[in-house]
Amino acid sequence: MKAFVAGATGQTGRHIITELINRNISVRALVRDLELAKQSLPTEVELVQGNVLSASALTEAIADCDVLVCATGAKPSLNPLEPYLVDYIGTKNLINAAKAKNIQHFVIISSLCTSKLFHPLNLFWLVLFWKKQAERYLQTCGLTYTIIRPGGLVNNEKLGELVMSSADTLFEGSIPRTKVAQVAVDALFESAAQNKLVEIVTKADISSRPIAELFASV
């Protein structure tokens, strides 16, 4: 297996890269800044310079990869088009390129509450709205997919066990980025994760469950 990762130098993307490397999976990372990537990513990672908005170059960038993990996301900006361009158009470009290259499994990191139009995060140029449109495009494109909607992302190792639920059933909660990375990579190996949208947070005082069982329950 060889994985293509978009959004590799982001906070969650770096954890996804680490998780893949720890499982001895070859990785090609799409990066905009090669020097930054060389400083922040493991040396084992194959780097390819590019941008999800450059649709014509994405097919070549994916090359011989088998699976794809998308961890891109619009950054806070004064540009009102940023979420539309990054979270929707950029993701569409990536999905189209993945389909052209017969990618076996496309995993995307989205967000809780994408279906709630009147959500505070949509004050940031409708960021959740555009993530929702990207989810819909992926669900209808014909690729095998897993959509992961994590709760609030935290950098510390928050105590608690993984909770996984179906679409539009979790509306609050948080989860460490490391745990999101683990679920994203697990999805590549679990048949029960295929063509599913899952929402995830961590909670204290609940029992741990095997990841296969969690995916199968959704």
N, C-alpha and C positions, 0 to 999 in steps of 0.2 A: 504494500500500500504506500502511495505517495500523496501527501496532503498539500493542497494549495491554501494559503491563509491570506485573506485580505483584512487590513486593519491590524497588521502584525505588530506594529510599534505602539499601539494604544495600550492602555493599562490592562484591559482584559485580554487583548490580543497577545501580549507578551506571556501571560500565563497559559494561554492555549498553546503557544509555541513550546513552552517548557513541558507541558503535559504530553504533547506529541513526541518530543525528543525523549522524554523519560520512558515512553512506551516503544522506543526504537522504531518510530515511524519517520520516514524521510519527509522533509518539509521544504517547500518552496514558498517564500514570503513575498508578497507584493508590497513594495515600499516606495514612498515618494522621495525620501531622503536617504541615499545610500550610506552616507557617513553616520547619520544618526542610527541607522539600523545596525551598522557594524559595531557601534558602541553599546547598543542595548539588547541585541539578540545573540544567542549562542552561535559559536563559530560553525557548528554543523549545519546551520540553516543556509540553504541556497537562496540568494537574494536576486530579485528581478525588479528593476525600477519601473514604476508606472503609476497609474491613477485610474480609479474606477470610472472616472468621467471620460477617459480616453478609450472609447468602446472598441475602436479598430485594433488596438494593441493587446486587448485582454485575451483573445483566443491564443495568440502566440505565447503570451506570458504563462498561461495555464499549461501549455505544452503536454507533457506526459503524465500529469497528475491524475489520480483516480477519484479523489474526494476533495471537497472544498468546504472550508469554514469561513464564514463572513462575520467579522467583528468590527466592521466599519461603523461610524456614527458621526453625525454632524457635531462640530465643536461650537460652544457659545460664540456668537458672532453678531456683528451689526448688520450683516447681510441677510435680508429676509428670505433669500432664495437658498440659503445654505442647507437646511433640512430637506427641501425639495430636491436639490441637486445630489446631495450625498446619500441620504437615506432612501430616496426613491429612484431617481434616474441612475445613480451610480450602482445601486443594487440591481436594477433591471439590466443594466449593461453586463454585470457580472453573471446574472442568471442566464442571459442569452449566450454569453461566451461559454458558460459551463454546459449548456445544452448542446452547443455546437461541438464541444469536445467530449461529449458522452460521459460527463462526470457521473459517477455511480451514486453519490450521496451528497446533497447540499445541505449544510447546517448553517443556520443564521441565528445570531444573537439579536433579539428584538428587545421588548420592554413590556412590563406589566402595564395594563390600562390603555393599550393602544386603541381599544374600541370606545374609549370615553372621550368624546370630542370636547366636552366641557371639563377639562382637566388642567390644573395649573401649568403642567409642562407644555401644553399647547400654546401657552403665551410666548414660548420660544419658537415663534414662526411655525407653529403647527407640527412640531417634531414628531409627536405621537401619531398624528394623522398620516404623515408621510411614511412612517414605519408600517402602519397598517396597510397602506396601499402596496408596499413592497411585499408584505406577507401574502396578500391576495394574489399578487402576480406570481409568486413562487408556487403557491398552492395550485395554480391552474396551468403551469407551464409544461407539465409532463415529467419533470425531474422527480426522483426520489428525494424527499426533503425531511428535515426536522426543524421546526421553528421553536426556539427557546426564548421564553419571556421571563427574564429574571426580575426580582424585586430590586430595591435600592442596592446599588453595588457598594461594597465596603472593602477596604484594603486590609483590614485586620482579620485574623482568623476567629471570627465570631463563633462562639460556642453554640451548638445546636445541630440537629440532624436535618437532612434534606426533606422538604415537602414538595411534592409534585402534583399538579392538578391540571384539569382541562381548561380550555379557553374561557376567559372572562369569569373566573371563579375566585381568583385571588386579587385583592385590590390594595394590599398593603404588606409590608414586611421587607426584610433585607436579606442579603446573601453575600458571602465573600466572593471576590472575583476568582479566587482559586477553585472554589466549588463550581462556579459557572463553567470554568475551563474543563473541569473533570466531566461534567455532564455533557458538554459539547463533544468531547472526544469519545466518551462512552456511547453516545448516539451513533457513532460511526460503526460500532460493533454489535449493536443490539437490534435485532430484526423488529422488535416491538416498538422501536423508536421511529420506524419508517413511516413517512407521510402523517406525522402527528405534530400538533401544536401543543406545547406543554408550558405551564407556568411554574416557576420554582422560587422558593424562599427557604430559609432555614428557621427552625423553631427549637427552642429548648424544651426539655421535659417530654420528648416523644422518642419512640424507639426507632433505631436504625432499620432500614429495609434495603434489600438488595436492589441495585439499580435496574436490573431486568424486571423485577417485580413492580417497581415504580412505573416504568414505561408501560408495562402491560396493563396497569390499572387505569391508565388514561384513555 
